[in-house]
């Protein structure tokens, strides 16, 4: 039977990796980390016990004794300790395009120059609250205070008169043109 690849997300700090295998209700888990940077995972999932596996040659050596994993009903999370405190240019040794099942975990990602200001533990439990749905501002439609400085947004008498003027004749709809509008 052909094995499938589960979705795998990753992020890093100078001293560790976060690897998340997204496989709900995984059973028959087999996982292996080797000091030279081999990461192996296999499991079955679903009613048909479909086999899944991942074999990665990580970019550099790891400290197996300081690494740990956590299995939940939705995924398997790995905290992998790097053998040396340094940033890796990629997760796997293989150069070029990474495998399709391998994605960056943007929820945990921190750039190298921002590491010191990042929260110590990105896996904080917020009770499954989706903060993007709370409309807390900061989006593209928000105004910048600097943009408002010195602007007078009060309407002139002419603008008010134009807004209050009601056309009594219906206007014919004109078809949209692909030509740029020219002004006479």
N, C-alpha and C positions, 0 to 999 in steps of 0.2 A: 504494500500500500504506500502511496506517495505521501510524504510528510509535507505539511504546510509550514510557512513561517508566520508566527504571530507578529503583530506590530510591536516594535521595540523603540522606546524613546530614551534619549540620553542627554545629560548635561554634565558639566564639570566645574570643579574648583581646582586650585593648584595642587591640593593634596588628595582629592578624591573624585570619584565618578558617581553619578546617579544613573542607574540603568533600570528602566521599568519595562517589563514584559506584560503587554496588555492581552490577557487571556482569561476571560471570565470562567469561573467554575472549573479551573484546571485540576486534573487528577493525575495520579501516577507521575508526580514530579521527579525529575532527575536533574540535578544541577551540579556543575563542577567549575571551580576556579583553579587555575594553575598559576604558579608564581611567574612564569615567563609571559603571562598575559592571555592565556587561553580561557575563553568563557563559553561554556556549553550549557544548554538548557533543552529539556524535552519534557513533554507532558501530553495528555490527551484531554479533550474537551468536547462538550456537546453530548447529545443523546446517543450519537453514533460512535462516541469515543474516537474522534478524529485525531490522528497524531500530529503534533506540532514540534518543531525543533529549531534551535538557533545555535550556530557555531561561529564564534567570532575570534579572530586573532587581534587582540587589543593592541593599540599603538605601542605600548611599552610595558614594563614589568609592573606587577602589583604585589601587595602584601596580603596574602590569603588569610593570615591569622587575624588581621585587623578589619577584614571585610565581613559584611553580614547581609542577610536577606530577610524579607518580611513577606509572607504570603497572605493575601486577602482574597475575598470572593471575586474580586474584579481584576486583580493584577498581582504580579510578583515584583517587588521592589528590591533592588540591590544597592547597597552602599559599598562601593569598591574603593579600598585604600590604595593609592598609588605608591609604588616603591620609592619614588623620588618626588619631592614637592616641585612640580613644574607643569606648565600648561602644555597640553598636547594639541597639535595642529588639527587632529581628527581623532575619531574613536578607534578606528581599525588601521592596521598596518597597510592594507591594500590602498594604493593611491588611486585617484580617479573618482568616479561617481560611486557613492556608497550604495549598498543594496537598497532596493525599493522599500523594504519593510523597516528600514532604519531611519528614524526621524529625530530631529532636535526637540527636546522637551523645553519649550519656551517658558513654561511655568516655573521651571527651576533654573533656567539659564542665567548666568551672570557673566558679563565681559570681564576679561582679565584686569582691566584698570578700575573696575567697579567692585571687585571682590571684597575689599575691606569695608565698604559701606553696605554690603548686602546683609540681609538677615542671616543669623547663624544657622538656622534650620529652616529650609524651604518647605518641609513637610508638615507645616503647622495645620492643625485641624480647625477649620472654620465652620464645621457643621454643614458641609455641602452648600454653603452660601455662594451664589454666583454673583460676585461683586460687579460684573459688567452690566447686570440687569438693574442695578440700584440707582442709575442716573446720578452719579456723584460728581459730574462735571469733568472737565479736562479733555473733552472730546473735540473734534474738529470744528464744531459749530460755536464753541465758546469764544467770547470776545476777550481780547487782551487789553488790560487796563491802559497800556501805552497807546493803543490805537484810538482810545477815546479822548485822550488829552487834547484840549484845545478845539475839539469839534463841537459845533453847536447844532444839535439835532432838532431844534424847534423849526416848525414849518413857517415859511414866509406867507404873507397874505395871498400872493399869487398861487402858491401851491394849495392853500386851503380853498381858494376859489375854484381851482381846477378840479379838486376832489369833489366839491359840492355840485359842480356843473353836471346835470344829467342830460344825456343825449336823447332827444325825442325820436330820432330816426334810427331804425335798426341798421346796423352796419353789416355789409355783406362779408362773409368769410372769404378770405383770400387763401389760396393754396400755398403751402410752404414752398419756398424756392431754395434750390441749392446754390443759387448765385449769391455772391455777397451783395449786401445792400449798398447802393451808392447814394450819396447825399448830393443834392443839387446846390 
